[in-house]
Amino acid sequence: MDLGQIDFDRVLLYEHARMDAEAAYAKNPLDAENLTTWGKALLELSQFQNPSDSLKFVKDAASKMEEALQIDPRKHDALWCLGNAHTSHALFLNDLNAATIYFGKATQCYQQALEEDPGNEIYMKSLEFSAKAPELHMEIHRQMANQPDAGRHSSTSNTKMSKTKAKSDLKYDILGWVILAVGIVAWVGLAKHHIPTPPPAPR
């Protein structure tokens, strides 16, 4: 995958975070904050993987969040990130019924996160998005079904392969945008939590 400099820097950042979290886990497997950081890094890295690995990263991210929540069931940022992982997982699935199960899990996570941190705008937006997620899923897969052949070939097998590839490319382009949107929201959330307190105004 051809990465621009910004994307390359992001991959390095999250890969470094993943490795640090893995090392910290070996020393203390009961650190819920570290597990959450690890899961966040995996979810971010999932958007830079090839299609066969992307879902694996999403599943691994969900696993880390679930482990963090076993330690601290009220950890709202882990609940929110687990919701993001469930949403991403659902969008990979062709079957709407199967996807709806994951969308339901995501909604439950967002709702719980909001209960633990009332008024959090990011969690509220995620909950709103979750309500529209099945509609988005149908639109993604409708567009994939209507995707024209990438080109005409004399061989039927080549035509089928081209059509399959075109659908796959579209699917992962859309998934990439969805995961990117989740990532942007995550960045906004991190930025808000790390804004330094302004000095008091002079009297």
N, C-alpha and C positions, 0 to 999 in steps of 0.2 A: 504494500500500500504506500503510495507516494504522500509523504507528510510535509506540510509547510513548516517553516521554522517555529511558528507559534504552537502548532500541534505537536511538533517534535519536543519542544520544551515542556509542554503539558505531559506528554508521555513520560519524559524523564522525571518530572516532578512526582507523578503518581506512582511510577515504578519505584522510586526512592522511598516514598511513603509506604508502599506495600512491603518492601524489604525491611524497613525499620520496624513496621508493625509485626512482621513475622518473627523478627529477632526478639522483639519485646515479649511476644506471646510465649516464646520458648522459656523465658525467665519467669513470666507471670501470666498463666493462662486464664486468670480470673479478673483481668482488667477489662471491664466493659467498654471503657473509653477507647482503649487500644483496638479492641475487636471492631468497634464502630468505624474507627479510622481505616482499618484494614478493609472492611466491607466497602466503604466509600471509594477507596482507591481502586478496588477491583471493578466496581460499577463504572467508574470513569474510564478505566482501561478497556472495558468491554467494547467501547465504541471504536477503538483503534485496531480491533482484532479482525481476522478473516471470519467469514460467516460461520464456519464450523466451530470456531473457538469462542465467538462472542457470547453465545448462550451459556457456555460453560462458565465464563467469567461472571455472568449475571447470577447463575445458580450458586457459585462459590460466594458471591457477595451476600446473597440472601442467607446462606448458611452462617456466615460470620455475624450478621445482624441478629439472627435467631439465637446464636450462642451468647451474644451480648445481652439479649433480653432475658435469657435464662438467669443471668447474674443480676440484672437490674431491669425488671419488667416495666418500670415506669420511665425508662430512658427515651425521651420523646424524639431525639434526633435519630436514634436507632430505629424506632418505629416508623418514622418518616422515610428513612432510607430503605427499609424493608418494603414499604409500600412502593417505592420507585422500582425496586428490583422485581416485585410482582408485576407491576405495570409493563416493564420491559419484557419480562418473560411472556406475558400474555400476547404481546404484539408479535412475538416470534411464531405463535401458533396459528395454523391455518383454520382450525376448527373453532368457530365462535363460541360454541358451548364450553369447550375446554378453556378458551381464553377468558370467558365470563367468570369462571371459578377464580382465576388469578386476579381479575379486576375486582371481584368481591373481596378477596383477601387484601388487596391494596386499599380499597375504600375503608375497610375495618382498621387498617394500620394508620391511615391518615386521620380517621376519626379519633382513635386512641391518642395519637400524638397531639391533636388539638385539645383533647380533654386534659392532657398533662401540661400543656402550654397554651392556655386559652388566649385568643387574640393574635396568635402567630399568623401573620399574613401569608407566609409561604405555605404553611399547612392548610390554610383556608383555600388558597389557589389550587393546591394539589387535590383537595377534596372536590372542588368544582370540576377540575379536569377529569377526575376519576369518573364522575357521573357521565361525562361525554365520551369516555374511552371506548365503550363498545361500538359507538357510532364511528369513531375514528378507525377502529379495527375493520369494520365493514367497508369503509371507504378505501383503506389501504388495499384490501384484498380484491375489492371491485376494480380498482385501477390496475392491479396486477393481472386480473383476468382479462381485462380489455387491452392489455399491452400488446401492440402489434409485433409481428416478427421483426427481428433485428435486420433481417435481410433475406432475400430470396436465394435459395441454393438448389442446385440440381438434385442433391441427395436429400431424401426425406429425413433421415436421421440427423443430418447437419441442420436442417430447418428446425427440428424438434429441439436440438441442443441449443440453437441460437435463441429460440423462444423461451426455453427454460432459463437460460442465462440472463436474458433481458428481464424476465420476471424477478429472478433472484436479485439482480442489480437494483431494480426499482424498490424491492422490498427492503433491502439493507440500506439503501439511500434514505428511505422514509424512517426506518428504525434509527438510523444514525442521527437524523434531525430530532427525533423524539428524545433519544438519549442525550443529545447535545442540549436540548431545552431543559431537561432535568439537571444536567451539569451546570448550566448557566444559573438556574435557580439555586443550586447548591453553592455556587460561587458567591451569589448575592447574599445568601445566608451566612456564609463564612465571613464575608466582608463586614456585614453588620455586626457580627460578634467580635470582630477584631479591630473595629474603629476605635482609636484611642480617645479617651475622655478629654474634651477640650479644657484648657486651663480656665479657672474662674475669671470672670470679667473684672477688670480693675475698678475699684470703688472710687 
